[in-house]
Amino acid sequence: MRWEPRMAERYAIVCAQFYPELAQRLTSSAQAALAAAGCEPAECFEVPGAFELPAAANLCAQSGRFAGVACLGAVIRGETDHYDYVCAETARGIGAVSLATGVACSFGVLTVDTIEQALERSGGGVRDAGRNAAKALLALQRVRDQLSEA
């Protein structure tokens, strides 16, 4: 039996806009994955960078309007430690929001060394972070549904 999302399930996408082309590609692929699963288009929210994703995810989760939040963006390694701090705090924050609120929050943030790697992992291919973040939300919703039926 194929799992179908409930009609009332709505999802949010929060996307860091620091790299606008990557943001567009990630958002488009996440929306496409949700549409392929029969979901309504996600409501999109923009933040300046990856560091702001956990706060935006928390606002979405606490609104009570969404079954899940896909967090999208990109952090590209530079010549300073900034990369390490942003990546670690973004990942920690997104996970903390999901655990604290009970609303699924997926991690679709590219953490790469080069723009070429980021382009390879956005907007298509098996390693597309936007699509995979949307699929993670759907997988977590299936778990929730299975537990509620038991």
C-alpha positions as CSV (number, residue, x, y, z in Angstrom):
1,M,0.0,0.0,0.0
2,R,1.4,3.4,-1.0
3,W,1.5,6.1,1.6
4,E,-0.5,9.2,0.8
5,P,-0.1,12.5,2.6
6,R,-3.3,13.7,4.3
7,M,-5.0,16.6,2.5
8,A,-4.7,18.9,5.5
9,E,-0.9,18.4,5.8
10,R,1.0,21.6,4.9
11,Y,4.7,22.0,4.8
12,A,6.9,25.0,5.0
13,I,10.3,25.7,3.4
14,V,12.7,28.1,5.0
15,C,15.6,28.9,2.7
16,A,18.8,30.9,3.2
17,Q,19.2,33.4,0.4
18,F,23.0,34.1,0.8
19,Y,23.5,32.3,-2.6
20,P,20.4,33.2,-4.5
21,E,20.9,30.8,-7.4
22,L,21.4,27.9,-5.1
23,A,18.4,29.0,-3.0
24,Q,16.1,28.9,-6.0
25,R,17.4,25.5,-7.2
26,L,16.9,24.0,-3.7
27,T,13.5,25.4,-3.2
28,S,12.3,24.3,-6.7
29,S,13.5,20.7,-6.2
30,A,11.9,20.5,-2.7
31,Q,8.6,21.9,-4.1
32,A,8.8,19.3,-7.0
33,A,9.3,16.4,-4.6
34,L,6.3,17.5,-2.4
35,A,4.2,17.9,-5.5
36,A,5.2,14.4,-6.7
37,A,4.0,13.0,-3.4
38,G,0.6,14.7,-3.8
39,C,1.2,17.5,-1.3
40,E,0.0,21.1,-1.6
41,P,2.8,23.6,-2.5
42,A,4.8,24.5,0.6
43,E,4.7,28.0,2.0
44,C,8.2,29.5,1.6
45,F,10.0,31.8,3.9
46,E,13.3,33.5,3.2
47,V,16.2,34.2,5.6
48,P,19.5,35.9,4.9
49,G,21.8,33.0,5.7
50,A,22.0,29.5,7.1
51,F,22.6,30.7,10.7
52,E,19.0,32.1,10.7
53,L,17.4,28.8,9.5
54,P,16.8,27.4,13.0
55,A,15.0,30.5,14.2
56,A,12.8,30.6,11.2
57,A,12.1,26.8,11.5
58,N,11.1,27.4,15.1
59,L,8.7,30.2,14.2
60,C,7.1,27.9,11.5
61,A,6.9,24.9,13.9
62,Q,5.4,26.9,16.7
63,S,2.8,28.5,14.4
64,G,0.9,25.2,14.4
65,R,0.3,25.6,10.7
66,F,2.8,23.0,9.3
67,A,3.4,19.2,9.6
68,G,7.0,19.8,8.8
69,V,9.7,22.3,7.8
70,A,12.4,21.8,5.2
71,C,15.4,23.9,6.0
72,L,17.4,24.7,2.9
73,G,20.6,26.7,2.1
74,A,24.3,26.5,1.4
75,V,27.5,27.1,3.3
76,I,30.6,27.2,1.2
77,R,34.0,26.8,2.9
78,G,36.1,29.9,3.0
79,E,39.5,30.7,4.5
80,T,38.3,31.2,8.1
81,D,36.7,29.2,10.8
82,H,33.3,30.8,10.1
83,Y,32.3,27.8,8.0
84,D,32.7,25.4,10.9
85,Y,30.7,27.5,13.3
86,V,27.9,28.2,10.9
87,C,27.6,24.6,9.8
88,A,27.6,23.2,13.3
89,E,25.2,25.7,14.8
90,T,22.8,25.4,11.9
91,A,22.7,21.7,12.1
92,R,22.4,21.7,15.9
93,G,19.7,24.4,15.8
94,I,17.5,22.6,13.2
95,G,17.7,19.4,15.1
96,A,16.8,21.1,18.4
97,V,13.8,22.7,16.9
98,S,12.5,19.4,15.7
99,L,13.0,17.7,19.0
100,A,11.6,20.6,21.1
101,T,8.5,21.1,19.0
102,G,7.7,17.7,17.7
103,V,7.4,19.2,14.2
104,A,9.7,17.4,11.7
105,C,12.5,19.7,10.5
106,S,14.7,18.4,7.7
107,F,18.3,19.5,7.0
108,G,18.7,20.4,3.4
109,V,21.7,22.7,3.9
110,L,24.7,22.1,1.6
111,T,28.0,22.2,3.4
112,V,30.6,22.1,0.7
113,D,34.0,23.3,-0.3
114,T,33.2,24.9,-3.7
115,I,30.3,26.4,-5.7
116,E,30.7,23.6,-8.2
117,Q,30.0,21.0,-5.5
118,A,26.9,23.1,-4.4
119,L,25.6,23.2,-7.9
120,E,26.0,19.4,-8.2
121,R,24.0,18.9,-5.1
122,S,21.1,21.2,-5.9
123,G,18.4,21.2,-8.6
124,G,18.8,17.6,-9.8
125,G,20.7,14.3,-9.3
126,V,20.6,11.8,-6.6
127,R,22.3,14.0,-4.1
128,D,19.9,16.9,-4.5
129,A,19.6,18.4,-1.0
130,G,16.3,20.2,-1.7
131,R,14.5,17.0,-2.9
132,N,16.1,14.9,-0.2
133,A,15.0,17.4,2.5
134,A,11.4,17.2,1.2
135,K,11.5,13.4,1.1
136,A,12.8,13.3,4.7
137,L,9.8,15.3,5.8
138,L,7.5,12.8,4.1
139,A,9.3,9.9,5.7
140,L,9.0,11.4,9.1
141,Q,5.3,12.0,8.5
142,R,4.9,8.3,7.6
143,V,6.5,7.3,10.9
144,R,4.1,9.6,12.7
145,D,1.2,8.2,10.9
146,Q,2.2,4.6,11.6
147,L,2.6,5.3,15.3
148,S,-0.8,7.0,15.5
149,E,-2.5,4.0,13.8
150,A,-0.9,1.5,16.3
